[in-house]
C-alpha cells in the first residue's frame, strides 16, 4: 500500500462465509495443531451431508476470533517447532519496503507495522538439515 495513494488504514475482511461454517480437526501427531476445514452445505434437495474442504482463509473467517492486524497471528506452532530441537531464534533483520513489493521509502506505515522486534525468526541450527516433509507434517 503506497502512502497517500489509498486509505492508509489497514483492514482485513472478516466474518463467516455463506452456506458454510468453519470447523477444526485435531492433528494426528500433534493434537494441539488444529487443521481448519470448511463445512459447505449442499442444496437441501440433494439430501446429502455437508462437504468438508481444507480452509486456507486463516482465522479471518472464524466468527469466534477477533482479528488485530497490528498484533499478527498467534504463534500456534511455536512450541511444536521448538520441541523438535532443530531450530534456534535468530535476530533476523528489519523488514525493508522491497520485501513487500514496494520501492525504498514507500509505505512507511506498512513498514512500521511489519517491524516487530518481539518476533524472532527461527533458523536451522548449524549442522542440522531440516526435512520439510517431516517438519511440516501434522
C-alpha positions in Angstrom: 0.0 0.0 0.0 1.6 3.3 -1.1 1.4 6.2 1.2 -1.2 8.8 0.1 -2.4 6.7 -2.8 -5.0 4.7 -0.9 -6.7 4.9 2.5 -3.8 4.3 4.9 -6.0 2.4 7.4 -5.1 -1.3 7.3 -8.0 -3.6 7.5 -9.0 -7.1 6.6 -12.3 -8.7 5.6 -13.6 -10.9 8.4 -16.7 -12.9 9.1 -18.4 -16.1 8.2 -18.9 -17.2 4.6 -22.4 -18.0 3.3 -23.8 -21.6 3.4 -20.9 -22.9 5.3 -19.1 -22.9 8.7 -15.5 -23.2 9.9 -14.6 -26.4 11.8 -11.3 -27.7 13.1 -9.9 -31.3 13.2 -7.1 -32.1 15.6 -3.8 -33.4 14.0 -2.8 -37.0 14.4 0.8 -36.5 15.6 0.2 -33.1 17.2 -3.4 -32.9 18.6 -2.9 -29.3 19.7 -2.5 -28.4 16.0 -6.0 -27.9 14.6 -6.5 -28.2 10.8 -9.1 -25.7 9.6 -11.9 -27.1 7.4 -15.0 -25.5 5.9 -18.2 -27.4 6.0 -20.2 -26.4 2.9 -23.9 -27.0 3.0 -25.3 -28.6 -0.2 -28.7 -28.0 -1.6 -31.5 -29.3 0.7 -32.9 -31.1 -2.4 -29.6 -33.2 -2.6 -30.3 -34.8 0.8 -26.6 -35.1 1.3 -24.5 -34.1 4.3 -22.2 -31.0 4.2 -18.9 -31.4 2.3 -15.7 -30.7 4.2 -12.8 -29.0 2.4 -9.5 -27.5 3.6 -10.0 -23.9 4.6 -6.9 -21.7 3.9 -8.7 -18.5 4.9 -6.9 -18.3 8.2 -8.7 -17.0 11.3 -10.4 -14.2 9.4 -13.5 -16.3 8.6 -13.8 -17.7 12.1 -16.6 -15.8 13.9 -15.1 -16.7 17.3 -11.8 -14.9 16.5 -11.0 -11.2 17.0 -8.6 -10.1 14.4 -5.9 -7.5 15.1 -3.7 -6.8 12.1 -1.1 -5.0 14.2 -0.7 -7.9 16.6 -0.4 -10.5 13.9 -1.4 -14.1 14.1 -0.8 -16.2 17.3 2.3 -18.4 17.1 0.3 -21.7 17.3 3.2 -23.9 16.1 6.0 -22.2 18.1 6.0 -24.8 20.9 5.9 -27.7 18.5 8.7 -26.3 16.3 10.9 -25.5 19.4 10.3 -29.1 20.7 11.9 -30.6 17.6 15.2 -29.1 18.7 16.4 -28.4 15.1 16.0 -24.6 15.1 17.0 -21.6 17.1 15.9 -18.0 17.4 17.6 -15.5 15.0 17.8 -11.8 15.5 16.8 -11.5 11.9 16.8 -8.1 10.2 14.4 -5.2 9.8 11.8 -5.6 7.1 12.6 -3.5 4.0 10.0 -2.0 1.7 11.1 -4.3 -1.2 10.2 -7.3 1.0 6.6 -6.3 0.4 6.9 -5.3 -3.2 7.5 -1.6 -2.5 10.2 0.8 -3.5 12.6 2.1 -0.8 10.8 4.9 1.1 7.3 3.8 0.2 4.7 2.5 2.7 6.1 3.9 5.9 3.0 2.8 7.9 3.1 -0.7 6.5 6.8 -1.0 7.3 6.3 0.2 10.9 3.6 -2.5 11.2 5.9 -5.2 9.9 8.9 -4.4 12.0 8.1 -6.4 15.2 11.2 -6.7 17.5 9.2 -9.1 19.7 9.1 -11.7 16.8 12.3 -13.6 16.1 12.5 -15.8 13.1 13.6 -19.4 13.5 16.6 -20.7 11.6 18.1 -24.2 11.4 20.9 -25.0 13.8 24.4 -25.3 12.4 24.9 -28.8 11.0 21.2 -29.7 11.1 19.3 -30.5 7.9 15.6 -29.9 8.3 13.5 -32.3 6.3 10.5 -30.1 5.4 8.3 -33.1 4.7 8.8 -34.2 8.3 8.8 -30.7 9.8 5.5 -29.7 8.2 3.7 -33.0 8.8 0.9 -32.7 11.4 
